Structures are given as C-alpha cells and as structure tokens.
C-alpha cells in the first residue's frame, strides 16, 4: 500500500545532540565506575577518527553503559535526557506531518536499546536503529548485524516497508537529517530537508 511518509534522523535532528555521548554521561552518573572505561573509549574514538580502527569498534566502546543500565534506567534516559534535548522546531514539524496523516518513521544509527522508548510518543509510528546484542536478556556493548547508517539504514527501511506491505509515496513524502551521510535515506522521498545543529530546519537538500 502506497503511503505518505515523514522520515527523521535522530541525532542532531530530532534531538539537539549526539545521543550516544548523552547516554555515556547518563551512564556515568548512574554507575560512576563506568568513568574508568573513558580512557579506552577516548583512545578508540581517536583511532577511529584517524582511520586506524573501524568506527564500529569505537561505537561499541561508547555503548559500554548498556552493559550496566536496566530497562527502567534506559526509560529514565529517554524521559530525563532525550526529552529534554528535543529540537522543538523539528518536533513541531513532526507533529504537523502526523496530523496530516503521514507515517512517521525515525531512522538512526544510534541504538534501538534506548530509541525504542520514543514509541511512548503517539505521533511516532516506527523506529529503526542499530541493534545491540543481548545475553540472558541483558544488553552487551556489541552491535548485532550492521551499524544502521548510510546504505544499511536504507536496507533497514526497505525491510520495514516490506514487513508491513507499505510503499513510500515518493512525490508526497518527506525526510529530515543533519547530514548528507543520509543521502540513501533522503533519496527515498522528493522533499528532503536539512536540519542545522544550531539553526533548526534551514532548507531543502540539493545535490
């Protein structure tokens, strides 16, 4: 069934910061011993930026709080941190799309482990993020499958559509992101909007 969609990235789009680093800070506050992991996290971030190790390794290091936080605490992260860092202008646009009958989909490279709590928002129909492995129903800081960015994000969106027998109405659908790294996702719709980290929605992507 062909449907109108509004697809949103999360970091620096739905929220004003990087949710991974916000989660790391939240995790240290909840479990202070996590601070002892920060030197190795910083080393891996630098090595990834230099191209010496894969970015996946650095991201998994940043995800260390997931090993220690309960589901209730992850919900607390959503309530106390993510909701307090929402991009108000983008959220107004999201609600407008919902009121116009569009299917609202969040698609992010950040973990579904905490992004899933956005389902508490009645305006949001679906959430796609990086999957994190679980052992004995407990998260570990390892990515399951691929990091949900670029081509993988496009693949996951297409899988989402196929599972629900949905098709995007290209001409009348919208997508929002802060980065051309989301070009595969943005290419799914005609109306593509760039979100500035400091200025909100600043205009359409052109390439």
Buried (B, 14 or more C-beta within 10 A) or exposed (E): EEBBBBBBBBBBBBBBBBBBEBBBBBBBEBBEEBEEBBEEBEEBBEBBEEEEBEBBBBBBBBBBBBBBBEBEBBBBBBEEBBBEBBBEEBBEBBBEBBEEEBBBBBBBBBBBBBBBBBEEBEBBBBBBBBBBBEEEEEBBBBBEEBBBBBEBBBBBBEEBBEEEEBEBBBEBBBBBBBBEBBBBBBBBBBBBBBBBBEEBBEEEBEE
